[in-house]
Amino acid sequence: QVQLVESGGGLVQPGGSLRLSCTASVDRFNFYPMSWYRQAPGKQRELVAIITGGSNTNYADSVKGRFTISRDNAKKTVYLQMNALKPEDTAIYYCNFNSLTWGQGTQVTVSS
């Protein structure tokens, strides 16, 4: 069974940056797509960014140009670099493996 361990959330001021990490306990990690979702209070979970096994990426319009998803296959880890953060980015961020397995979530709060 795949396990995902996330880290890197926290409190940051508007305009600041955070980097989220998600490490997977799975063989052949490099073959699988990984993604980040987020869920704000009272809202549905939404896709933020996805990276394929071949490192092709796609982003939600709301984060394009500010967030970058990347992966280190040797470390079995996917990252989400978040820059120019806005209060509306406040949410619990979840890592997802191959559209099947979810991480435990990490809170990101953007506030002055």
N, C-alpha and C positions, 0 to 999 in steps of 0.2 A: 504494500500500500504506500502510495506516494505521500510524503509529508513535506509541508512547506513552512519555513520559518522566516518571518518578516522582521525587519527592524528599520529604524531610522525616522519614525514619526516624531512629532513634538509640536511645540508652540513657536511660531515665528511671526515677525512683524510683516505687514504688507510690503511687498517689494523684495522680501528675503528669499532665501533658497533652502531647500532640504533635499537630501538624497535618501530614497527608500531602497532597501535591499530585500531580496527574497531568495533563499537557498533551498533547493529541492533535493530530496533524498531519492534519486531515481537514476537508473542506468540509461545510457544513451540520451542524456539530457539535451544534447545538441540537436536531436531530431525533432524536438517538440516545440510547438508555439507556446509562448508565455505571454501573459497579459496582466495589466493592472486595471482594476475597477475601483470605483468609489461610490460611497453611499452617504449622502447628507441627511440630516434629520428630516423626517417627513417626506423624503423623496425616494424614488426607486434607484436601485444600483445601476450604475452606468459604466460603460466601457470608457477608459481613459486612453489606453495605448496598448498596442499588441506588437510583438516581434516574432517572426517566424523562425524556424530552424535555420533558414538561410539568411537570417538577420534583415529581412525586409520589415519595414515598420509602417504603422498607420496610427493616426491620432484622432481623438475627438476634436472637432473644430474649436472648442472652447480652450484647448490647451496647446494648439499648434503654435510653434515658435517659442513656447515657454518651457515645455516639458520635453525630455528626451529619454526614450527607453533604450536600454542596451543590455547585452548579455556577455558573461564570461563563462564559456562552456567548461573550461578547466576547473572552475570553482563551482559549477552548477548553480550559478547565481544570475538573477536578472535584477536590473537596477531601474529606478525611475528618478532622474534628475529633474527637480522642479525649481524653476527660476521665476522671478517676477511674480511671486505668489500674491494672490488676491484673497480677500475675505471669502469670496464665493468658492474658493478651492477647499474650504473647510469641510472635512468629511472623514469617514473611516475608509482607508485605502486597503484593498484586498488584492493579493497576488492570486493568479489563476494559472494552473498547469493544464494545458491541452484541453481547455474547456471542460475539465472534469473535476479537478480538485482545487479547493480554496484554502488560502492561508487564513490565519486567525484574525487578521486585520490589524492595522496600526492607525492611530488617531493622528490626523494632521489638523492643527488649528492655526488659522491665520488671523491675527488680531493685534491691534495696537494697545 
